[in-house]
Amino acid sequence: MGRYSLWLSAVLAVGCGPSAARPVTKAPVAVARPDATAASRGHERALGLLNEGDALLRVSVDGAIEKYQQALELEPRNLDGLWRLACAQEKKEEWAAVDVTLERALRVAPKAEFLRERARALVELAHDGDTTAYERARALLERCLQIDAKSGDCASLLGEVEVAADHLQLAAEHYTRAVQLDPHETRNYMVLAGIYRIFKQPRQAEMVLTEGLRRAPVNERNGAELAAMALGAARYAAARNDAPAAQGWLEQAEALSDGAAPELLFQLGSMYASTVLEGAVPRDSAKALRVLNMFIKRVCHGAASAKYQQQCWVSESMVQRLAYLDTVTPPASSEGAKPAVPVALPSGMPVPQLQMQPVRVGEAYTVWGAGYLFRSGKLPNAATNEPVAITGYIVKTNLGKVARCAVHRSGIADPENCRADIPAFWLGDRADAAEADCIKVMGFASNYAQLFEAIRQADSAKPDQPYVDEYWGQVIPNPLPVAGAKVTVRGHYGPSFAKASSGAEMDLTMGLLDYVERDVLEPGPELATLPGVKRRKR
C-alpha cells in the first residue's frame, strides 16, 4: 500500500456507506517520486491513474471508474484501487459490480471493512430481489465480527439480515450489540424499538428510545430521526401514565421536527390531540390544533393529499372534535380526581426476550397474530380490500355506556350537543385481555338508533328476520355483541376507520377492523342491550 496507506486506513474506517449518512473520505493527491526507478514505473502510472480518477469522480463517475479500472489492469492486487473502484460503483448503485470488486479485494486481504461493504452491497441486491444475497451477506458479516468484534456497522447489517429472514430474536440481539458498539447511530435505536413494538413490549421499546435520546448527538443529519424517537417515547410514557415525561418528550419532538416529513408532523399533532381528547386536565387544545392545521395546510390541500388521505381524514376529524370540546365547559380542576400512578421505567438497555405467539387458529388469525402481522408490515395488502377473519373473545363493548340522549327510534335526531361514539366492541385472545391488547371492531351499526331498531326486531315475533342498517346497508348482528362471547369476525382490517359521521379514527398499533359478518363460537352470558332498553326473554 506504500505512501497512500494512511489515506486507505482513513477511508476503511468509515466505509463508502449506503447513503449520505456515511461520508466518503477524499483521497489526497499523491505525488510521484522524482527518483522513481524503471521497476516502479508501472506502480507510479497506476498511482497517477488513481489520482486522475479521483479528479473525475465529482464530475463523471463513469470516467473515474474507467481510470480506476485502468490502474487495476496495471496492479490487479492494489487494495487502494479496488476500494476506490468499489466506492465509485456504489455511488452509481451498481451493487453487483461492488460485490465482484470487493470479492477481489478479499482475496488479497480478508479485512473486516471489505467484508462489511461487500455485505452491504449484497443486502442491496437482496432488496432488488436476489433471493440468495441475504445468506451470503450473513456469512460475510459473521466473519466481519470475528475479525473485528467492535464493528457496530457489521452488527447493524447483520440485524437487518435477520429481520429480513424473520429471525427477530437474533435481529434484536444484533441491534442491541450495534447500539452498544456505536451509541451515536440513531437508526439502530429506531429499528430495535420497532422490533419490541412488533412484539407488544412497550416498556422495552421506551427504554431503547430513552437511551438513544440520551446518548445520540443532535445534528442536521439525525434531527428528524430524533424527533420520531421522542414522539415514540412520549406515546409509551403516556401509556404508562407518566404525563410529565410524555409532555417533555412531546415538546422535544416538536422542537426537533421543524420542516419534518408529513408523517412525523401528523403523528405529533395526533398525539397532542389524543392527550386532550382523552381528558387531560387542564385542557390545552391550542398546540394540537396548531400542529394539525399545519399538517392539513401543508399536505391535505395539495398534490400530496392522495398519498396521505387517511391521515388527512383523521386530522380533519380531530380538529372538529377539538373545536367541539372548546365549545363546552372544560373541567374546572383536577382536584378530587385520583391521578393514575405512573409505572416506573428501568434505566439502561433491555435484554431481548421475544416470544412468538400463535398467529392463526384454524383458518382465522388470532388477535395477536393479526396485530403482529399488521405492526410488522407483513399483513397481505388485500386485508384492507378483502375481508379477513379474526377469532377471539369480545372483551368489552361501548353499548351500555352510551349517553341516553342517543338511544331512540330511527328517524329522530339526537338532541343538540348529544355526543356518542360510534358503536364498537373490542376483540381479544382472552376474555380478560387488556384493552391495549385488543382490536377495536366498528362498522356493524352506524348509530344507536339503528341498534335500538335492531333490538326491537330481535325481540319481535319475527326475531330471525335481519335488520339492515339504514345508512350503511350492513346487516346488524343478532345477537348483538356482548362481553364474554367468543366469535370469529370477518372484516376489512387496516390502520383507519373513516365511515363514521363523527370523523375518522386511526390505530397504528393494533389496527381497526371494519365489520362485515360474524360467527358466534360461544355465546355470551346475556343479551346485549342499551341504556334504558329492556330485552324480552327468549
Summary of the structure (lengths in Angstrom):
residues: 538
radius of gyration: 29.7
end to end distance: 91.3
largest distance: 111.2
contacts: 1707
relative contact order: 0.06
helix: 51%
strand: 9%
